Amino acid sequence: MSIGIGVIGTGIMGSDHARTLAGSIKGAALAAVSDTDAERASALAAATRAGRVHADGFALVADPDVDAVLIASPDPTHEDLVLACLSAGKPVLCEKPLSPSVEGCLRVVAAETALGRRLVQVGFMRRFDPGYRSVREALLTGEAGAPLLLHCVHRNASAPPSFDSGMLISNSAVHEIDIARWLLEDEIESVTVFRLPARTPSGLLDPQFLVLETRRGRLVDVEVFVNARYGYDVRAELVCEAGTLTLAPQAPVRLRSSGQDSSRVAEDWRAHFAAAYRNQLQAWVDSIGTGVAVGASAWDGYAATATGAACLDALQSGTRATVRMQERPALYDA
């Protein structure tokens, strides 16, 4: 029997997720879609043969044909929609951030803790990327020894005109924040953000260089550059006591022609992490059937937002900032 999924938000990410759920995920049926843009939502529903269209995300959550909800609406709407899913007892996969504010994340954590079971997964899809998973699996064998340093690169070809300096952290580097916590199984304790002088009339501070220090004394550095021009490029190298683990690049087609040997670089994150998104959705749908939660939890969403908030403080002050986090509830210990 298929699980009826409702997708809230039919922009770039929501539309991609809806198409994947409708055509590539076993055990899933696209039961409904919702968007404030009724025309866009109706077009997507027609293309994916979704069961119905809701103009309101809360109506979709209440739809009896919707067993689980995927939230890909604008960031400020996430908290209230996730809380509605928890009230309805429905599993929810929420695109990052869980909430733009630390306080909002904590409200979700409190609501889920009171419920006594995990229903929230946050869409940090890199945890399902074959490359990152291979690095984690290799680390767990112990062959390379204990981890010491993690070097990360996150480059985009270009950023929208609406991008501001803080969004390099909250929209981009937050993925490195989550993946560092996941790989190292360690919390980030303090952060420093180094910035170059603004190079454009908009005043965007790009690139930025983050240094994260963990509770166990590991160091993580992140170069985030959202107008690198040449393409979308993500790299990582984990330096351990007895060796290194390097994230292999996406398998490119190499071209030899006119005296040159070259390969193409992905244009954006969707092409680069296509397998990760697909794996994430399949794992989420499978987890609904088994009742065993997978992926980033609401607590992980809170930790990412709290660390990002400290990075924003460090960006503004030019000094090292402490990550302030509450004690983790027992629900998230497993």
Beta strands, then each sheet from edge to edge (+ up, - down):
strand 1: 3-8
strand 2: 28-34
strand 3: 52-54
strand 4: 68-71
strand 5: 92-94
strand 6: 120-122
strand 7: 147-155
strand 8: 188-195
strand 9: 208-214
strand 10: 219-225
strand 11: 233-240
strand 12: 243-246
strand 13: 254-257
strand 14: 260-263
strand 15: 321-322
sheet 1: 3+ 2+ 1+ 4+ 5+ 6+
sheet 2: 12+ 11- 7+ 10+ 9- 8+ 15-
sheet 3: 13+ 14-
end
